[in-house]
Amino acid sequence: MDATTPGLLDHDVLGREDLRRALAEHDFAAAFALIKKYGGLSQNRIASACHLTPGKVSTIIGGRQQVTSFDVIRRISDGLRIPGHLLGLAPRPWETRQSEQGPSGRPADRRPATEEVPWQPDVTVALAADLTRSDLVMDRRAVTRALAGTAISGASLLDPLEGWLRPAASATPPRRRGRLGVREVDELDATARAFRAWDHRYGGGLRRKAVLGQLSEVAAHLDEHQAPKVEERLYQVMAQLAGTAATMAWDSGLQQRAQEYYLLALRASHAGGDKIFGANVLAGMARQMLYRDKPHDALELVRLAQEGSRGVAGPRVRAMLHTREAWALSAMGRTAAFQRATAQAAESLAAAEPGQEPYWIAYFDEAELAGVTGGRLLDLARRSPEQHADTAAAEIRQALSTRGPEAGRSHALDRIGLAECHFLRGDLTGAVNEAHHAVDAARSTRSSRVRSQLSALYPYTVGHSASRPVREARDKIRDLLSN
């Protein structure tokens, strides 16, 4: 369906309060039912207009499937000619261009839809505008729905990402260029770095809206089309901000929204020609899959990152990718392959030199490698404590010896992991001592990931009612998790 198709729904239908409420809440079961009843559109007509299958529309109307993908929401808006603001989107291209149609009825400069040119820079800008606008106006009910959303996986996630390996498509030539200069881009870049550093230390979503506001501003500058070098850097800044927004969303429990920002970061790094940061984004997406117990998907994402960054990634980035590979292999129970990938990570890191790689990978040092390796050995220790618990504890102690509380979220996760190692070894005295340290470290972060790991530690404290020290540790964990 192109941008000249007249509105499928008349103003009376779009003005209905019940339909507007359903659209605002992304309740498409109710919205499609109302459109069928009052708009006179059959189920097949709705499916055809929105590029969905009739079967999918049927499952949506029946309440057996929810629409959570922004790509699908945009298709519904464009297909049924529902103004973007009714769905929490920015104004759609056809809303502003209908008045510019020539005698033939076709717009002079139609912007291709996302599914037509999935890796075009202009599409990335539109995606950023839609995503941030929707996110910034989320009310409490929308947040509750977002918390229930899940990240996609499997072929639906992996197949479209193959476009990352291809060169970026050319953007539509601008009528005029914006006037942003290098100094302004430097300032935006400095802000992106500051947000990233804050998130790395504290975690959580306290400053998420500030990051989204900055991301929206960058999208607006890109929509004006800047000088080529400025535009390239702006896309790189957008990628940095979107990556931070992704980790903040994840730390706030917004899994689906986190994945949407990861995808935006990947598109922006692609448009900005930054293959190395794109590989880092894919590694973040792989970590998300690992937390969802999808190791095969995670391994595919890591392999895609390794392929796309081959020849340009430095030792630290290669080492980090090897640790994500090792994590996936560990989760799949492939111990020998895990050990090989971990050795490759250590070998790559040994070749790293200060100041030779992007600032955002500087965190990946010997302490980080030890902490990540200890965490993966802990995964193995849960299945075989006598074989892996001691080595896991040794690696985590090494990480703790070289990075302290200033590491924030990482320090807290190390403390929790070490406490669990002691529980697995049957050392209740050591476990209780480390559990107290873990709770103290967790208090200094706002990360839901930290609290999730701490909640996994809680069951180890149950069943030892006769032990006052264990009981005290249990109460301390419960007090933190209940606040």
C-alpha positions in Angstrom: 0.0 0.0 0.0 1.5 3.3 -0.9 1.2 6.8 0.6 -1.5 7.9 -1.8 -4.2 5.4 -0.6 -7.1 7.4 0.8 -8.1 7.0 4.4 -9.7 3.6 5.0 -11.6 4.8 8.1 -13.8 7.9 8.1 -13.5 10.6 10.7 -16.5 9.4 12.7 -14.9 6.0 13.2 -11.5 7.5 14.1 -13.3 9.9 16.5 -14.9 7.2 18.6 -13.7 7.3 22.1 -13.6 3.5 22.5 -11.4 3.1 19.4 -9.1 6.0 20.4 -8.7 4.4 23.9 -7.9 1.0 22.4 -5.3 2.5 20.0 -3.6 4.5 22.7 -3.3 1.3 24.8 -2.2 -0.7 21.8 -5.1 -3.1 22.5 -5.4 -4.3 18.9 -7.9 -7.0 19.8 -10.4 -4.3 20.7 -9.2 -1.9 18.0 -9.6 -4.4 15.1 -13.0 -5.6 16.4 -14.2 -2.0 16.5 -12.8 -1.3 13.0 -14.6 -4.4 11.7 -17.9 -3.3 13.4 -18.0 0.4 12.6 -15.5 0.8 9.8 -17.0 -1.9 7.6 -13.7 -3.6 7.0 -13.5 -7.4 6.8 -10.8 -9.3 8.6 -9.1 -10.0 5.2 -9.2 -6.3 4.3 -7.5 -5.4 7.6 -4.9 -8.1 7.0 -4.2 -6.9 3.4 -3.9 -3.3 4.4 -1.5 -3.9 7.3 0.6 -6.6 5.4 -0.5 -9.2 7.9 -1.8 -12.7 7.3 -5.6 -13.3 7.9 -4.6 -15.9 10.5 -2.5 -13.4 12.4 -5.4 -10.9 12.5 -7.6 -13.6 13.7 -5.3 -14.5 16.6 -5.0 -10.8 17.5 -8.8 -10.3 17.6 -9.2 -13.5 19.6 -6.7 -12.2 22.2 -4.3 -15.1 21.6 -1.5 -12.8 20.4 -0.5 -9.2 21.2 1.0 -6.7 18.8 4.3 -5.7 20.5 6.5 -4.9 17.4 6.9 -1.2 16.5 7.3 -2.3 12.8 3.9 -3.9 12.9 2.3 -1.0 14.7 3.7 1.3 12.0 2.3 -1.0 9.3 -1.1 -0.8 11.0 -0.9 3.0 11.2 0.1 3.3 7.5 -2.1 0.6 6.2 -5.4 1.8 7.9 -4.4 5.5 7.7 -4.6 5.9 11.5 -2.8 9.1 12.4 0.4 8.5 14.3 -0.5 10.4 17.4 -3.4 8.0 18.1 -0.8 5.2 18.4 1.9 7.1 20.2 3.9 7.5 17.0 5.4 10.6 15.4 3.3 11.9 12.5 3.6 9.4 9.7 5.1 10.5 6.3 1.8 10.3 4.5 0.2 12.7 7.0 2.4 15.6 6.0 2.8 14.7 2.3 -0.8 14.2 1.2 -1.0 18.0 0.5 2.2 17.8 -1.6 0.8 15.3 -4.1 1.0 16.3 -7.8 -1.6 15.9 -10.5 -0.9 12.2 -10.7 -1.9 11.8 -7.1 1.6 10.5 -6.2 3.8 12.3 -3.7 7.0 13.9 -5.1 9.4 12.3 -2.6 7.9 9.3 -0.8 10.1 7.9 1.9 10.4 4.1 1.5 8.8 2.1 4.3 11.0 0.2 6.8 10.3 -3.2 5.3 11.2 -1.9 1.8 14.7 -0.6 2.7 15.3 -2.0 6.1 18.8 -0.6 6.5 18.4 2.9 4.9 19.6 5.8 7.1 16.4 7.8 6.8 14.4 4.9 8.1 16.7 4.8 11.1 16.0 8.5 11.9 12.2 7.8 11.6 12.5 4.8 13.9 14.4 6.9 16.5 11.7 9.6 16.4 8.9 7.1 16.7 10.5 5.1 19.5 11.6 8.0 21.7 8.3 9.9 21.3 6.3 6.8 22.3 8.7 6.1 25.2 8.7 9.7 26.6 4.9 9.9 26.9 4.4 6.4 28.5 2.0 6.6 31.5 1.9 4.1 34.3 -0.5 1.8 32.4 1.8 1.8 29.4 4.8 1.0 31.6 2.9 -1.9 33.0 2.2 -3.3 29.5 5.8 -2.7 28.5 7.0 -4.7 31.5 4.9 -7.6 30.3 6.4 -7.4 26.8 9.1 -10.0 25.8 12.0 -9.7 23.4 11.6 -11.6 20.1 14.0 -14.5 19.3 14.7 -17.1 16.7 14.4 -16.4 13.0 12.2 -13.4 13.5 15.2 -11.7 15.2 18.1 -13.2 13.4 17.1 -13.1 9.7 16.6 -9.3 9.4 20.0 -8.7 11.0 21.8 -10.1 8.0 21.4 -6.6 6.5 24.0 -5.3 9.0 26.7 -7.0 6.9 25.7 -5.1 3.8 26.8 -1.5 3.0 24.3 1.2 4.0 21.8 2.3 1.4 22.0 5.8 0.2 19.8 8.4 1.9 17.3 10.5 0.0 19.2 13.6 -1.2 18.2 16.6 1.0 16.7 19.8 -0.4 19.0 21.7 2.0 21.4 20.8 4.7 21.3 21.7 8.4 23.9 23.9 10.0 25.2 21.8 12.9 28.9 22.1 13.4 31.7 20.0 14.7 31.7 21.7 18.1 28.0 20.9 18.7 28.6 17.3 17.7 31.5 17.1 20.2 29.1 18.4 22.9 26.5 15.7 22.0 29.2 13.1 22.0 30.5 14.2 25.4 26.9 13.9 26.8 26.5 10.4 25.3 29.8 9.4 27.0 28.7 10.8 30.4 25.4 8.9 30.2 27.2 5.7 29.3 29.6 6.1 32.2 26.8 6.7 34.7 24.9 3.7 33.5 28.0 1.5 33.7 28.5 2.4 37.3 25.0 2.6 38.7 22.6 0.9 36.3 18.9 1.3 36.5 16.6 3.7 34.6 16.8 6.8 36.8 18.2 8.9 33.9 16.6 7.0 31.1 14.2 9.8 30.1 17.2 12.2 29.9 18.9 9.8 27.5 15.8 9.5 25.4 15.4 13.3 25.2 19.0 13.6 24.0 18.4 10.7 21.5 15.3 12.5 20.2 17.3 15.7 19.7 20.0 13.9 17.7 17.2 12.3 15.5 15.9 15.8 14.9 19.3 17.1 13.8 19.7 14.1 11.4 16.2 14.7 10.0 17.5 18.1 8.8 20.5 16.4 7.0 23.8 17.8 7.9 27.2 17.9 6.2 28.4 14.4 5.4 31.1 14.2 8.1 28.8 15.7 10.7 26.0 13.4 9.8 28.2 10.3 10.1 29.3 11.3 13.6 25.7 12.1 14.5 24.7 8.5 13.6 27.6 7.3 15.8 26.3 9.4 18.7 22.8 8.1 18.1 24.2 4.6 18.3 25.9 5.3 21.6 22.7 6.9 23.1 20.5 4.1 21.8 22.9 1.5 23.3 22.7 3.2 26.7 18.9 3.5 26.4 18.8 -0.3 25.7 20.8 -1.2 28.8 18.8 1.2 31.0 15.5 -0.3 29.7 16.9 -3.7 30.4 17.9 -2.7 33.9 14.4 -1.4 34.4 12.8 -4.7 33.4 11.6 -3.5 30.0 12.9 -6.4 27.9 11.1 -5.7 24.6 11.9 -2.0 24.7 15.5 -2.8 25.4 15.6 -4.9 22.3 14.0 -2.2 20.2 16.8 0.2 21.3 19.5 -2.4 20.6 18.1 -2.7 17.1 18.1 1.1 16.7 21.7 1.3 18.0 22.6 -1.4 15.4 21.0 0.5 12.6 22.6 3.8 13.7 26.0 2.3 13.9 25.5 0.8 10.5 24.4 4.2 9.0 27.4 5.8 10.7 29.9 3.2 9.4 30.9 2.1 12.9 31.3 -1.7 12.5 33.1 -2.0 15.8 30.3 -0.5 17.9 27.8 -2.5 15.9 29.6 -5.6 17.0 29.3 -4.4 20.6 25.5 -3.9 20.1 25.1 -7.4 18.8 27.1 -8.6 21.9 24.6 -6.8 24.1 21.7 -8.4 22.2 23.4 -11.8 22.7 23.6 -11.2 26.5 19.9 -10.4 26.5 19.2 -13.7 24.8 21.5 -15.5 27.3 19.4 -14.1 30.2 16.3 -15.4 28.4 17.9 -18.9 28.2 18.3 -18.7 24.4 22.0 -19.7 24.0 21.7 -20.8 20.4 20.3 -17.4 19.4 23.1 -15.7 21.5 25.8 -17.7 19.7 24.3 -16.7 16.3 24.4 -13.0 17.3 28.0 -13.3 18.5 29.1 -15.0 15.3 27.4 -12.3 13.3 29.3 -9.7 15.3 32.6 -11.5 14.8 32.0 -11.8 11.1 31.0 -8.2 10.6 33.9 -6.7 12.6 36.6 -9.0 11.3 39.7 -7.0 10.4 38.6 -3.9 12.2 37.9 -4.9 15.9 40.8 -4.5 18.3 42.0 -7.0 20.9 39.7 -5.9 23.7 36.6 -6.1 21.5 37.7 -9.5 20.2 38.2 -10.6 23.8 34.8 -9.4 24.8 33.1 -11.2 21.9 35.0 -14.4 22.8 33.6 -14.2 26.4 30.0 -13.9 25.0 30.7 -16.9 22.8 32.0 -18.7 25.9 28.9 -17.8 27.8 26.6 -19.3 25.1 28.7 -22.4 24.9 28.7 -22.8 28.7 24.9 -22.4 28.7 24.7 -25.2 26.1 26.8 -27.5 28.3 29.7 -27.5 25.9 32.4 -27.3 28.6 35.4 -27.9 26.3 34.3 -25.3 23.8 33.7 -22.9 26.6 37.2 -23.4 27.9 38.6 -22.9 24.4 36.7 -19.6 23.8 37.8 -18.4 27.3 41.4 -19.1 26.4 41.0 -17.1 23.2 39.6 -14.2 25.1 42.6 -14.2 27.4 45.0 -14.4 24.5 43.3 -11.5 22.7 43.2 -9.3 25.8 47.0 -10.0 26.4 47.6 -8.1 23.1 45.6 -5.0 24.1 47.4 -1.7 24.6 46.0 1.4 26.4 44.4 4.0 24.3 44.3 2.0 21.1 40.6 1.2 21.0 37.3 3.1 21.5 36.6 4.5 24.9 33.5 2.4 25.5 35.6 -0.9 25.6 38.2 0.4 28.0 36.2 -1.3 30.8 37.1 -4.7 29.5 40.3 -5.4 31.4 41.7 -8.4 33.3 39.3 -7.8 36.1 36.3 -7.8 33.8 37.6 -11.0 32.1 38.0 -12.7 35.5 34.5 -11.6 36.6 32.9 -12.8 33.4 34.8 -16.1 33.5 33.9 -16.6 37.1 30.2 -16.0 36.3 30.3 -18.6 33.6 32.1 -21.1 35.8 29.4 -20.4 38.4 26.8 -21.4 35.7 28.6 -24.7 35.4 29.0 -25.0 39.1 25.2 -25.0 39.6 25.2 -28.3 37.7 28.4 -29.7 39.1 29.4 -27.8 42.3 32.3 -30.1 43.2 33.9 -29.6 39.8 33.6 -25.9 39.2 32.7 -24.0 42.4 36.2 -23.6 43.6 37.5 -22.3 40.2 34.5 -20.0 39.9 35.2 -18.5 43.3 38.9 -18.0 42.5 38.1 -16.1 39.3 35.5 -13.9 41.0 38.0 -13.1 43.9 40.5 -12.1 41.3 38.0 -9.6 39.8 37.1 -8.3 43.3 40.8 -7.8 44.1 41.3 -5.3 41.2 37.9 -3.6 41.0 36.1 -2.3 44.1 32.8 -0.6 44.9 33.5 2.1 42.3 32.6 -0.6 39.6 29.1 -0.3 40.9 26.9 -2.9 39.1 29.8 -5.2 38.2 31.1 -5.2 41.8 27.6 -6.1 43.2 27.2 -8.9 40.7 30.7 -10.2 41.7 29.7 -10.2 45.4 26.5 -12.0 44.7 28.3 -14.6 42.6 31.0 -15.2 45.3 28.3 -15.7 48.0 26.6 -18.3 45.8 29.9 -20.1 45.2 30.3 -20.5 49.0 26.7 -21.8 49.3 27.4 -24.3 46.6 30.6 -25.5 48.4 28.6 -25.9 51.6 30.6 -23.2 53.4 27.8 -21.4 55.3 30.1 -19.2 57.3 31.8 -17.8 54.1 28.4 -17.6 52.3 26.8 -15.6 55.1 29.8 -13.2 55.2 29.7 -12.7 51.4 25.9 -12.4 51.4 26.2 -9.3 53.7 28.7 -7.8 51.4 26.5 -8.6 48.4 23.5 -6.8 49.9 25.6 -3.8 50.8 26.9 -3.6 47.2 23.4 -4.0 45.8 22.1 -1.1 47.8 24.4 1.2 45.8 22.9 0.4 42.4 19.4 0.8 40.8 19.9 -2.3 38.6 17.0 -4.7 38.4 19.6 -7.2 37.1 21.4 -7.0 40.4 18.2 -7.5 42.3 17.3 -10.4 40.1 20.6 -12.1 40.9 20.2 -11.3 44.6 16.7 -12.9 44.5 18.3 -16.0 43.1 20.6 -16.1 46.1 17.7 -16.0 48.5 16.6 -19.7 48.2 20.1 -20.7 49.5 19.2 -19.1 52.8 16.0 -21.0 53.2 16.0 -24.2 55.3 18.6 -23.2 57.8 16.3 -21.8 60.4 18.4 -23.2 63.2 21.3 -21.0 62.1 21.0 -17.4 63.3 23.7 -16.0 61.0 22.0 -17.5 57.9 18.6 -16.2 59.2 20.1 -12.7 59.5 21.5 -12.9 56.0 18.1 -14.0 54.7 16.3 -11.1 56.5 18.8 -8.7 55.0 18.3 -9.9 51.5 14.5 -9.9 51.9 14.5 -6.3 53.3 16.4 -5.0 50.3 14.2 -6.9 47.7 11.0 -5.8 49.4 11.9 -2.1 49.1 
